[in-house]
Structures are given as C-alpha cells and as structure tokens.
Amino acid sequence: MAGYRQGCASYLGSAISNIDELVELALRDLDKVEFDGLVGTGLSGTVVVPVLAYLMKKRFAIVRKKDDMGHHSSEMVESGLHAGDRWIFVDDFTFSGNTRKRVLKEISKHHGELANGAGKLTYVGDYLYSNHDKFRRAHSAEVNAALEARKRALSAPMKISVADYSAGVPCHD
C-alpha cells in the first residue's frame, strides 16, 4: 500500500506538505500586485486559500461547486471580501477557463446582491500555484504542452470589474 500511496501523491498533497514554500513563492510572486483578498474554489481552494490569506494578512472567499450545496450552508459563496476589494483567484491550474468564469460569475452575483451593485470588487488576475515545478500536476505530455503554451498569457495579472464581467463587458486597463 505504501507504493500506491506514494504513486498517488498529488500537487495538492505537495502544496500541503510544503505550505511554507508555497507561501514563500506566493509572497514573492505577488509582491508587486495590489490586492486585498484571495478567492478559491473546490478542495484545493478550501485548503490553500485560507492559509495563504491568513499568512498574507488578506481577506478571502470560497466559492462552492454546484454539487457541494446544502452540506453546511445554503450560500454559494462564503466571503470575507469587502466592497471595493481587489482580489486574486487562486487555483492549481487553468485549462479551459470554465472554473474562473464560474467563480467570477458567483463572486459578482454574491457581492452585487450584498451591495446592491454599489461596491464593485476588482478581479486582479489569477495565481496558479501549479505553475511552479514543485506543485505541478502530473498530466499527459499533450496537456502539459498546452498548459505551458498558455502559462504566460494566463499568469499575467489583468483587471476586470467583476460587476461588469457578469454583463459580458470586461474592463481592461
């Protein structure tokens, strides 16, 4: 069983067991980025985002997946973000962009309802921790090649008004 366990070690397991290194990399990578909070989703977001936020002294939010509703809360978003906050989406990797779109939509909806649309949040960009070799997920060569080709474009911070995003009108600097 030990061989099986070792063979199934994941990027998330790596991130958890090397959380100090993950925090050090995130602090270095995000040093020049102005932001107030971090947002995550799914298991990786629930594990990594609160730790990063706490150690970086930032607020955070977790967006539930649709199939995770009803376990502990009826809210789709558990958020500590405030009106006017600039936030970064933290995830393991991005391939299709569907998770990011879902998170942007849910954050916009949640905070739009809370502030009646008055307190816009600003989506600053993504922090993809599996871009670092130590936390890279094991994929097929084809998927790794596609991820590598997209990495530069996806990791560049960009500003999108979350309230405008839901209407399909991204606002770039």
C-alpha positions in Angstrom: 0.0 0.0 0.0 2.9 2.3 0.6 3.8 2.3 -3.1 0.3 3.1 -4.1 0.1 6.0 -1.7 3.4 7.4 -3.0 2.3 6.9 -6.6 -0.8 8.9 -6.0 0.9 11.9 -4.3 -0.8 14.9 -5.8 0.1 18.6 -6.5 -2.3 19.4 -3.6 -0.6 17.0 -1.3 2.7 18.6 -2.3 1.2 22.1 -1.7 0.0 21.0 1.8 3.2 19.3 2.8 5.3 22.2 1.5 2.9 25.0 2.6 5.8 27.2 3.8 7.4 27.0 0.4 4.1 27.7 -1.3 3.6 30.8 0.9 7.1 32.0 0.2 6.6 31.6 -3.6 3.2 33.4 -3.4 4.6 36.2 -1.4 7.5 36.6 -3.9 5.2 36.3 -7.0 2.5 38.7 -5.7 4.9 41.2 -4.1 4.2 44.0 -6.6 0.5 43.2 -7.1 -2.1 45.3 -5.2 -4.8 43.2 -3.8 -7.0 42.9 -0.7 -8.2 39.3 -0.9 -7.9 35.8 -2.3 -10.7 33.6 -3.8 -10.6 29.9 -4.3 -13.0 27.0 -5.1 -13.1 23.3 -4.6 -10.8 21.3 -2.4 -7.6 23.0 -3.4 -9.1 26.4 -2.8 -10.6 25.4 0.6 -7.2 24.1 1.7 -4.7 26.6 0.2 -6.6 30.0 0.1 -7.3 30.4 3.9 -3.7 29.5 4.8 -2.3 32.0 2.2 -4.8 34.7 3.2 -4.0 34.3 6.9 -0.3 34.4 6.4 -0.5 37.3 3.9 -3.0 39.2 6.2 -5.6 39.3 3.4 -9.3 38.6 3.3 -10.6 35.6 1.4 -13.7 33.9 -0.1 -14.5 30.4 -1.1 -16.9 29.7 -4.0 -18.7 26.4 -3.7 -19.1 24.0 -6.5 -22.7 23.4 -7.5 -22.6 19.8 -6.3 -21.4 20.9 -2.9 -24.5 22.8 -1.9 -26.5 22.0 1.2 -23.8 20.3 3.2 -23.1 23.1 5.7 -24.6 26.3 4.1 -27.1 27.3 1.5 -24.7 30.1 0.3 -22.8 29.6 -2.9 -20.1 32.0 -1.7 -18.6 32.2 1.7 -16.9 35.6 1.7 -14.9 37.9 3.9 -14.3 40.3 1.0 -15.4 43.9 1.4 -16.9 46.4 -1.1 -14.1 47.8 -3.2 -11.7 45.0 -2.6 -9.2 43.9 -5.3 -9.0 40.1 -5.4 -6.9 37.3 -7.0 -8.3 33.9 -8.0 -6.0 31.2 -6.6 -6.1 27.8 -8.3 -3.9 24.9 -9.1 -4.0 25.4 -12.9 -6.3 26.8 -15.6 -7.0 24.8 -18.8 -10.4 25.7 -20.2 -11.1 28.8 -18.1 -14.6 27.5 -17.1 -13.8 27.4 -13.4 -12.6 31.0 -13.5 -15.7 32.1 -15.3 -17.9 30.3 -12.7 -16.0 32.0 -9.8 -16.2 35.4 -11.4 -19.9 35.0 -12.0 -20.6 33.8 -8.4 -18.5 36.5 -6.8 -20.1 39.2 -8.9 -23.6 37.8 -8.1 -22.9 37.4 -4.4 -21.3 40.8 -3.8 -23.7 42.6 -6.2 -26.6 41.3 -4.1 -24.9 42.4 -0.9 -24.1 45.9 -2.0 -26.9 46.4 -4.5 -24.2 46.7 -7.1 -22.7 49.7 -5.4 -19.4 48.3 -4.0 -17.7 46.8 -7.1 -14.9 44.3 -6.5 -12.0 44.2 -8.9 -10.7 40.9 -10.2 -6.9 41.5 -10.5 -5.9 38.1 -12.0 -5.0 34.5 -11.3 -2.3 33.0 -9.1 -1.8 29.5 -10.4 0.4 27.7 -7.9 0.9 24.6 -10.0 2.9 26.8 -12.4 5.8 26.2 -10.0 7.6 22.9 -10.8 7.3 21.6 -7.2 3.5 21.8 -7.3 3.0 20.9 -11.0 0.2 18.4 -11.6 1.1 15.2 -13.5 -0.6 15.5 -16.9 -0.2 13.9 -20.2 2.6 15.4 -22.4 -0.1 16.9 -24.7 -1.9 18.6 -21.7 1.5 19.8 -20.3 2.4 21.3 -23.7 -0.9 23.1 -23.9 -0.6 24.4 -20.3 3.0 25.6 -21.0 1.9 27.4 -24.1 -0.8 29.2 -22.2 1.0 29.8 -19.0 2.5 33.2 -19.8 -0.8 34.6 -21.0 -2.8 33.2 -18.1 -0.5 34.3 -15.4 -0.3 37.9 -16.4 -2.5 40.0 -14.0 -5.3 41.8 -15.6 -8.1 44.0 -14.1 -11.7 43.2 -14.8 -14.5 44.8 -13.0 -16.4 41.9 -11.6 -19.8 43.6 -11.8 -19.1 44.4 -15.5 -17.9 40.9 -16.2 -21.3 39.3 -15.4 -22.7 41.5 -18.1 -20.1 40.3 -20.5 -18.2 43.6 -20.7 -14.7 43.2 -19.4 -12.9 46.4 -18.5 -9.1 46.2 -19.2 -6.6 48.8 -18.1 
